[in-house]
Amino acid sequence: MSVDASKVPQITLSTGQKIPCIGMGTFGSDRFTAEEVSNAVAGAIRIGYRMFDCASCYGNEDQIGEVFTNAFNEGAVKREELFIMTKVWNDMHRKVEEAAKKSIADLKCDYIDLYFIHWPFPNYHAPGCDVDSRNPDSKPFSVAEFMDTYRQIEALVDKGLVKNIGISNMTIPKLEQVIDQFRIKPVACELELHPCFQQQELFDYLVAHNIQPIGFMPLGSPQRPERDMLAEDIADMQVPEFKAIAEAHGVHPAIIALKWAVQRGQIPIPFSIHEMEYTSNLESTVTEPLTDEEMAKIATLEKNNRLVKGQVFLWPGATDWHDLWDENGTITDCPDAK
Ligand SMILES: NC(=O)c1ccc[n+]([C@@H]2O[C@H](COP(=O)([O-])OP(=O)(O)OC[C@H]3O[C@@H](n4cnc5c(N)ncnc54)[C@H](OP(=O)(O)O)[C@@H]3O)[C@@H](O)[C@H]2O)c1
């Protein structure tokens, strides 16, 4: 079973570059080993994926790089046919070139197609930490510090190490502070998007500014780390109206979530180590689309079901995780907002 990569629909970035409408995530969620994830990447290349969402903090770039090297050496795919995304982790905001060079060396990919600022503040937490862990050095968002990190990536574009810049886990109030300051515009923003967490206002803002939304946790991340699981969270794929649409199509609800994502205009980056799952996820982009009625029904399933609250990034003096998301329209504790 495979999908002809040339048949996967494409999205055009603000630069005019065309990229696949779906990618594969590579975060093992503290549950899957680097070997399991990189084996899945190898299988995914074989069956037709051409876009991969990596990050240094996922702890598996070295193993994924081996897979890319093998795929290039075997002639399965050429470097320029892959769209490789990765992210600078929070503890490297003052040393972005070093971080990018490490990711390039680990991924063995010569350059990064799209390099994200993973989180808009330098707040570091150890891999696998629990939800109550806090770093006393954590700070609120600062316009100057964010722009300093962004300028370092612009310099990497000038050097040819990075082709495109991305932002991630941003909010409209934060974007409003920096949107006029970019020399090289971001082409994409990664944000949490699934049927019960649609972030319509931010989605519309990004589209209006020609920034492609890339939706992470597109299936509601049933295997997310323990620290991101709360009793009140909703399992998107168990919502009855959603299951009914899946039953009508004779597919798993995951496939409906991906069709909805692509038809809405975001790029989903689903993760799975299981060949049957990642294959059907890619196939979802080339099979029967959802009807307008089904799209309209899914639009009503919004439940403000944010799964990554980000508690571990809170700074001393912050109240709770809502402070990270600027829900009242201002940036909490920002020292230098206009
Ligand atoms: N920028 C950021 O801050 C950020 C944050 C989070 C994630 N991400 C990126 O987004 C990617 C995706 O997020 P995620 O992995 O947390 O969540 P997800 O893609 O929503 O969910 C992944 C889980 O869904 C299940 N699944 C996948 N395909 C399926 C199918 N066809 N049928 C049934 N179940 C299926 C698998 O669980 P089972 O193993 O149980 O089948 C898999 O572990 C990550 O890997 C990462 O690259 C970025």
The ligand as a Gaussian input file, in Angstrom:
#p B3LYP/6-31G(d) Opt

LIG

0 1
 N        4.786000      22.953000      17.633000
 C        4.476000      22.318000      18.744000
 O        4.612000      22.867000      19.859000
 C        3.931000      20.926000      18.685000
 C        3.255000      20.424000      19.814000
 C        2.746000      19.132000      19.751000
 C        2.913000      18.359000      18.605000
 N        3.592000      18.869000      17.532000
 C        3.777000      18.049000      16.300000
 O        2.506000      17.523000      15.910000
 C        2.628000      16.127000      15.701000
 C        1.303000      15.436000      15.919000
 O        0.855000      15.577000      17.264000
 P        0.633000      14.312000      18.196000
 O        1.538000      13.244000      17.758000
 O        0.741000      14.777000      19.603000
 O       -0.919000      14.014000      17.988000
 P       -1.861000      13.370000      16.863000
 O       -1.161000      13.290000      15.569000
 O       -3.136000      14.118000      16.968000
 O       -2.129000      11.925000      17.462000
 C       -1.205000      10.890000      17.301000
 C       -1.818000       9.565000      17.786000
 O       -3.046000       9.331000      17.083000
 C       -3.194000       7.947000      16.818000
 N       -3.408000       7.770000      15.366000
 C       -2.653000       8.258000      14.340000
 N       -3.174000       7.906000      13.158000
 C       -4.291000       7.172000      13.415000
 C       -5.251000       6.521000      12.608000
 N       -5.205000       6.558000      11.270000
 N       -6.250000       5.839000      13.224000
 C       -6.322000       5.796000      14.572000
 N       -5.450000       6.394000      15.394000
 C       -4.440000       7.086000      14.812000
 C       -1.909000       7.260000      17.272000
 O       -2.194000       6.645000      18.505000
 P       -2.026000       5.057000      18.690000
 O       -0.548000       4.819000      18.713000
 O       -2.718000       4.794000      19.968000
 O       -2.715000       4.418000      17.497000
 C       -0.922000       8.390000      17.481000
 O       -0.018000       8.163000      18.546000
 C        3.744000      15.714000      16.664000
 O        4.264000      14.426000      16.369000
 C        4.714000      16.851000      16.474000
 O        5.488000      16.649000      15.290000
 C        4.090000      20.148000      17.550000

